Amino acid sequence: MSTISDGIARLDLLPSSISLIDLQDRIPFVALAGNFTASPLEILKAALQPIIDRYDYVIIDCPPSLGTVTKNGLRISNGYVIPTIPDIVSTWGIYQIVDNVHRFAADLGRPIPPIGIVATKVQANNLHRRVIDDLKHRRLGRFAQAGALSQPPLFESTVPQTVAVARGADGNSDIRTFRGKYGDAYLPLRRLTEEIKSACETKVH
């Protein structure tokens, strides 16, 4: 349960587990070895189907690779967000993510659009400022060279690298407000939430 205000009304959280790393490789073999009629990509859909209409938004945090666990999440998603550190190496993978999801969506026969890119762990240095400017103006090289796919837009709000953000993952900390939990990142995170919500309403629905 959240420690914020002794719990947040209408918010449910189903935590993940590090054991999913091993499970991801085993899921396809389990389906092949047993007498199962469900596809390995339908597991999450089947589990959420009875309750998903209770929620306005369902956010699924997936690994960056397009393995079975991530495909389960994408299988039932109306869109996806790409977080990235604004440096050279981290942004190299954005094109591959968009391309792989595009191919997966084509196999499913329905679109799964990228909603946007979130710059995280942002520092006040020239490299981060330059990469953010490139992302903002959609100048990632692989997209320009490929031509077929468009670079997703960059959300205006960025998440700074602060000790408070890292500490926010500590469930044992006795912090009772969002501002206390995230410090200087509270307002950027709040603005980012509104941006993503607005993008979902206009692009996905």
N, C-alpha and C positions, 0 to 999 in steps of 0.2 A: 504493500500500500504506500502511496505517496505521503511524504511527510509535509508537503505543502498544504497549509491550512487544514491539517489533519485529514487529507484526502481531497481529491478533485472530483466533483460530481460529474457523472456521465462519462468518465474516462476509465477505460479498462486497459490493462497492460498485461500482455502475455510474454514473459521474459524468455529469451533464447538461452541456448546452452552451447558451450564450447564443443560438446560431443557431436553437434551437428556437422562438424568438419569431417569426422569419420563416417557419419551416417550418409552424407552426401554421396560418397562413392559406393555405398552398399545398397542404396535404394533400388537401382535398376536390377541388380542381381537378385534381390529379395523377390521382386515381382516376377522375374523369370523362373526362379526356383520353385515358387509356390503356385498354388492354383488360384491366382488372383485375377479378377476380371478388370479391376481398375488400373489405369495407366499410372506409372510413377509420377507423372506430371499433374495428376488430378487429386493427389492426396490432400493438399491444403484446401483446394476448392471444395472437396467433399466434406471436410471438417468444418469449414466456415459457412457452408450453404444454409444450414438451418437458422443461423443467427445474424448473418451479415446485414440483413435489412433493418436491424435495430440501430445501426450506426449511420451517422452522416458521413464520416470519413474513417477509412481503415488504412493505416500506414504500416507497411511491411518493410522492415529493415533487412536487406539482403546482402550477401557477399558480393564483391565486385566482379567475380568470375561468373560465367554463364553455366554453372553447374546445375544439378537437379534441384537443389534447394532454391536457388534464384529463379529457375524456370517455373517452379511451383508458385512463387510470388507473382511473377510476370503473367502467368497463365490467367490470373483473375484480376489483373490490374488494368485500370483505364489510362495509366500514364506512369512515368517514373521521373525521379529527380536524381541528378548526378552530383554528389559532393566531390570537391577536389581542392587540394592545396594548390595555390597559384604559383607553382614553380614549373620548370621545364619538364622534368621527368613525370610528375604527377599528371600533367595535362596531356601527355602523349597518349594515354590510354582512352581518352574520351571518344575519339573517333571509333576505336575498336568496339567500345561499349555500344555506341549508337548503331554501328553497322551490324553487330551481332544481334541486338534486340530487333532491329529492322528485319533481319532474316528470319528470326524466330517468329515474329508477328506474321510474316508472310506465310510461314508454314501453318500457323493457326488459322489464317484466313481472316484476320481482323487487325486493325491498327493498334499499336501500343505507342503512343507519341511521347517523346521526351518533353517534359514540362519545363525544365530549365536546369541550369548549372548553379550550384551553390559554392562560393569560395569560402573555404574554412581554414582555420589556423593561420589567419592572415596576420602578417607582420608589417611594420612600417619600414620597409626597405625598398630599394629601387627595383629589384627583381620582381617582387610581388606586385608593385604598382604597374610595372610594364606588362606582366602577364595578365593582370586584371583588365588593363586597357585593351589588350588583344582579345580577351574573352568578350569584353563588352562590345567591341566592334566586329565580333565574329571573324577574327583573323587567324584562327587555328589552321595551320598549314595543310594538314591532311584533308580537311573539308574542302579547302580551296582547290587542292590538286585533284581530288576525287570527282567533285562536281555533282555527283548524284545525290548526296546527302547534305542537308543543311546543318550547320552548327546550332545546337540549342541555345536559346538566349541565356544570358547571365542575369541572375537576380541582382537587383540593386543593393540589397542588404547583404553584408558579408559578416562572417563570424570571426572575431579576433582570437588570436592565440593568447589565452590568459590562464592563470592558475585557477581562477574561479570556474572556468568552463571545464577544465580537467577534473576539478574537485566535484563538479555537479553530478558525476556518475557514482559518487559514493553514497550508497543507500543508507549508510549508518550515520551520516552527518545529520545533526539535529538542526536543520535549517527549515524555517517555516514559510518563507516567501520566495517567489521567483527572483526578485531583485537580490535577496541575500544569497540565493543559490548560484546565480550567474554573474553577479557583480556588474562590471562595465559592459558585459555582453548581453545584459538583460534586454535593453532597448533594441539592439540589432536583431536579436533572436525574435523579439515580438514583431518587429517590422517584417522580418523574413517570413514568419508564420502568416501574416496578412497577405504578403505577396504570393506565397504558394497557394493559399486558399483562393485568392482572386484568380490566379492562373488556372486552377483546377475548375473553377466555375465557368470561366470563359472558353477554355480550350477543350476540356474533357467533356463537359456537359453541353 
